[in-house]
Structures are given as C-alpha cells and as structure tokens.
Amino acid sequence: MQSMRTAALLPLLETDAVKKAQATLALSDNLSPDADAIISHPVGVPGCPSKPELVPHIQLKQRSIATVEGRAGLIHSIAHIELNAINLALDIVWRFPGMPDQFYKDWITIAKEEARHFTLLRDHLVGMGFDYGSFQAHNALWEMAEKTKDDILARIALVPRTLEARGLDASPAVKNKLVSAGDIKAGEILDVILRDEIGHVAVGNRWYRYLCVQRGLDPIATYADLSVRYKAPKLRGPFNLEARRAAGFDEDELAALQAG
C-alpha cells in the first residue's frame, strides 16, 4: 500500500516543472505517513527539467528591472526558488524516517503551498511573454540539501531556518522593486508568498527545537556549530525582524543573528 512518504517520490522525481507542481497539488492528505519505513534511495532525486541552465550564482546576469525582460528575470529567479522548495519539502518527507506523523503532514502541506507559489509565478511569466526556463538559474538551495542529506537536524537548521528564512528578509525589498517598476501583480504574488513562507519557517523552527530537545542540545549553540560545519552562507542584514518573530525565532536567536 502506498504511504504519504512513498507518494511524495512521484512529484519529486518528475522532471517537468509544471507537471511537478500539478502532481504535488494532487497528493492525498489522507495517506498514512508510515513513519518508520526505510525507503531505498531512488535514482534521479530530484527530478530536474532540462531548462533552466544551472550556473554558479556569480555568473547570473543582472538585468535592469526597468525593462520587461529584467522584471521577468527577477520573477523567474523567485519561481526557481519555489520549484526548489517543492523538491526540498518532498525530499524531507521520504528521506528521514522516525519522526511523528505530524512532521510528514506538515511538509506535505508546505510542498503544496510551494507548488501554488510556483504556479502563480510561472503563470505571470507566461503572461509577460516568457516561461520557466527562459533564464539561467543557480542550484544553491539543492546543494545545501545534498550536504545535509544524512542529518535531519542539519537539514532543518540550514534549509528552512537559514536559506528559506532569507526570503523573509528579502521579500519586502524585492516587492518594492517590482511594484515601483509597475508590476502590481508580482507584488500581490509576493504578498501571498511571504504570508505562507512565515508559516513554513515556523514549521522549521518547531521541528528544529523538537529535535534539539530529543538530542539534549542547546538550539543557539547547535545552530552556530552546524552553520560552520556545513559552510552555510553568512547571513547579513537588514533582517525582517517582524516576519522572523512571526515565524517563531525568539529574541535570543534574533540577537545572535544580528551579532553575526
């Protein structure tokens, strides 16, 4: 019988971006997680489309958002993050056994919301005369997933609580850029994404603390250690402290973040 965890592999392995989002949205919420099952590593994780071409971050072209192409390029970069976020949420469901059932249900919900985000952004791109794959992109999010594939604590600390939380900080400035350039629709989409991403980071915070308690670890010291051990990117301000508080970061964590 198929479980929630094995069902997550179908969209994860899908190589067509649009079909990946559709298959994620079609996942059933009623399957048993089968939390203790050990699932053999499938070939082809994650399924990636032939486009966009993936290049190092520093090789990505910077375009003026005064042009339609420049705005589309920026929206494309956000759509790429959302597609990666689908993969990350699905990956955590199948890869890590032994968590409470609610853990897997939380990440399936997150995967579906990321799929909605990707769909909104991709539809907007199409309306501008472009599509997902029209521009180059980088693979930094999945590279961190690869680094942390053997430790669920590191995965949660350094993906939702670090890389995805950076989106909380960046979202207001990106929205202002696009709206100032006349793209009101993009601004509305980013409002939806920010609202949902606060919830996603909150889930990461909740399960990070759960694991720290289970292992008898101090959350702040452990986070600092994991950041160094896995060479996580250095976080620099300005930080969206309001959104981070809403996502469950406590004042000690925010103080450590700002202290660098």
C-alpha positions in Angstrom: 0.0 0.0 0.0 1.3 3.4 -0.9 2.2 5.7 2.0 2.5 9.5 2.3 6.2 9.2 2.2 6.4 7.0 -0.9 3.7 9.1 -2.7 6.0 12.1 -2.3 8.5 10.5 -4.6 6.2 10.8 -7.6 6.4 14.6 -7.9 9.9 14.7 -6.5 11.1 12.6 -9.4 9.1 14.4 -12.1 11.4 16.3 -14.5 8.7 18.6 -16.0 8.4 21.7 -13.7 4.7 22.3 -14.4 3.8 18.6 -14.0 5.8 18.5 -10.8 3.7 21.3 -9.3 0.5 19.7 -10.5 1.5 16.3 -9.1 2.4 17.9 -5.8 -1.0 19.6 -5.6 -2.7 16.3 -6.3 -1.0 14.5 -3.3 -3.6 13.0 -0.9 -3.7 14.2 2.6 -5.3 11.0 3.8 -2.4 8.5 3.4 -0.6 7.1 6.4 3.0 8.5 6.6 4.4 5.1 7.5 7.0 7.0 9.5 9.3 4.1 10.4 9.7 2.7 6.9 13.2 2.8 5.4 12.9 3.8 1.8 15.7 2.9 -0.6 17.2 5.9 -2.3 15.6 6.2 -5.7 17.6 7.2 -8.9 17.1 10.7 -10.1 16.4 12.8 -6.9 15.4 15.4 -7.6 13.8 15.3 -11.0 15.0 18.5 -12.8 13.9 20.0 -16.1 16.4 20.4 -18.9 15.9 24.2 -18.5 16.8 26.5 -16.9 20.5 26.1 -17.4 22.2 26.0 -14.0 25.2 28.1 -13.4 27.2 29.4 -10.4 25.4 32.3 -8.7 28.1 34.8 -9.6 27.6 34.0 -13.4 23.9 35.1 -13.4 23.2 38.2 -15.5 21.9 41.2 -13.7 19.2 43.0 -15.7 17.6 46.3 -15.2 14.0 45.9 -13.9 13.1 49.0 -15.9 12.7 46.5 -18.8 10.1 43.7 -19.1 13.0 41.2 -19.6 14.6 42.4 -16.4 11.4 42.1 -14.4 10.8 38.7 -15.9 14.3 37.6 -15.0 13.7 38.6 -11.4 10.4 36.8 -11.2 12.0 33.7 -12.9 14.6 33.6 -10.1 11.8 33.6 -7.5 10.0 30.9 -9.4 13.2 28.8 -9.4 13.4 29.1 -5.7 9.8 28.0 -5.3 10.4 24.9 -7.5 13.4 24.0 -5.4 11.3 24.5 -2.3 8.8 21.9 -3.7 11.7 19.5 -4.0 13.0 20.2 -0.6 9.7 19.7 1.1 9.1 16.4 -0.7 12.6 15.2 -0.1 12.4 15.7 3.7 9.2 13.6 3.7 10.6 10.4 2.1 14.2 10.7 3.3 14.0 10.9 7.0 12.2 8.1 8.9 11.2 8.0 12.6 9.5 11.4 13.1 6.0 11.9 14.4 3.2 11.6 11.8 2.5 15.4 12.0 6.0 16.1 10.8 5.3 14.5 7.4 1.8 16.0 7.2 3.4 19.5 7.8 5.9 19.1 5.0 3.3 17.8 2.5 1.2 20.9 3.2 4.3 23.1 2.7 5.1 21.3 -0.6 1.6 22.1 -1.9 1.9 25.7 -0.9 5.2 25.9 -2.7 3.6 24.4 -5.8 0.9 27.1 -5.7 3.6 29.7 -5.4 5.5 28.3 -8.4 2.3 28.1 -10.4 1.4 31.8 -9.7 4.8 33.0 -10.7 5.0 30.8 -13.8 1.6 31.9 -15.0 2.7 35.5 -14.5 5.9 34.9 -16.5 3.8 33.4 -19.3 1.6 36.5 -19.3 4.8 38.6 -19.8 5.9 36.5 -22.8 8.4 34.2 -21.0 8.3 30.9 -19.2 10.1 29.0 -16.5 13.4 28.0 -18.1 13.7 31.2 -20.2 16.6 32.4 -18.0 19.6 30.8 -16.3 19.4 29.9 -12.6 21.6 28.6 -9.8 21.4 25.5 -7.6 22.4 26.7 -4.2 19.3 25.5 -2.4 19.6 21.9 -3.5 23.4 21.9 -2.9 22.7 22.5 0.8 20.1 19.7 0.7 22.8 17.4 -0.6 25.2 18.5 2.1 22.6 17.7 4.8 21.1 14.6 3.4 22.4 12.4 6.3 21.3 14.5 9.2 17.7 15.8 9.7 18.8 18.3 12.3 21.3 19.9 9.9 18.7 19.8 7.1 16.1 21.7 9.1 18.6 24.1 10.6 20.2 25.1 7.4 17.4 24.9 4.8 14.1 26.2 6.2 15.7 28.1 9.1 18.6 29.6 7.1 18.1 29.6 3.3 14.4 29.9 3.2 14.3 32.4 6.1 16.5 34.7 4.0 13.4 35.0 1.8 11.6 36.7 4.7 14.3 39.3 4.8 14.5 39.8 1.0 10.8 39.8 0.2 9.9 43.5 1.1 12.7 45.0 -0.9 12.0 42.7 -4.0 8.3 43.6 -3.8 9.1 47.3 -3.7 11.4 47.0 -6.7 8.7 45.2 -8.8 5.8 47.4 -7.7 7.9 50.6 -8.3 8.6 49.3 -11.8 4.8 49.0 -12.4 4.4 45.2 -11.8 1.5 45.3 -9.3 0.6 41.7 -10.0 4.0 40.5 -8.9 3.7 42.5 -5.7 0.4 40.7 -4.9 2.0 37.3 -5.5 4.9 38.2 -3.3 2.5 39.1 -0.5 1.0 35.6 -0.7 4.4 34.0 -0.7 5.6 36.0 2.3 2.5 35.1 4.3 2.9 31.4 3.6 6.7 31.4 4.0 6.4 32.8 7.5 4.4 29.6 8.3 6.9 27.4 6.5 9.8 28.8 8.6 7.7 28.5 11.7 7.4 24.7 10.9 11.1 24.5 10.5 11.6 26.3 13.9 9.2 24.0 15.6 10.8 20.8 14.4 14.3 22.1 14.9 13.5 22.7 18.6 11.8 19.3 18.9 15.0 17.6 17.6 17.2 19.7 19.9 15.1 18.6 22.9 15.3 15.0 21.7 19.1 15.2 21.5 19.6 17.3 24.5 21.2 20.2 22.5 21.2 23.9 23.0 19.4 25.4 19.9 21.6 28.5 19.6 24.9 26.8 20.1 23.9 23.9 17.9 22.8 26.2 15.1 26.2 28.1 15.2 28.1 24.8 15.1 26.0 23.4 12.2 26.5 26.7 10.2 30.2 26.3 10.5 30.3 22.6 9.9 28.2 22.7 6.7 29.6 26.0 5.5 26.2 27.8 5.5 26.2 31.2 3.9 26.8 34.1 6.2 23.6 35.9 6.9 23.7 39.7 6.6 21.0 42.3 7.3 18.8 44.1 7.0 16.7 41.4 8.7 12.9 41.3 8.6 12.6 41.0 12.4 8.8 41.3 12.4 8.5 38.3 10.0 11.1 36.3 11.8 9.3 36.8 15.1 6.1 35.7 13.4 7.9 32.7 12.2 9.0 31.7 15.7 12.5 33.0 16.1 12.9 34.1 19.8 14.7 37.2 20.9 17.9 35.3 21.8 18.1 33.9 18.3 17.5 37.3 16.8 20.2 38.8 18.9 22.7 36.1 17.9 21.7 36.7 14.2 22.3 40.4 14.4 25.5 40.0 16.3 26.8 38.0 13.3 
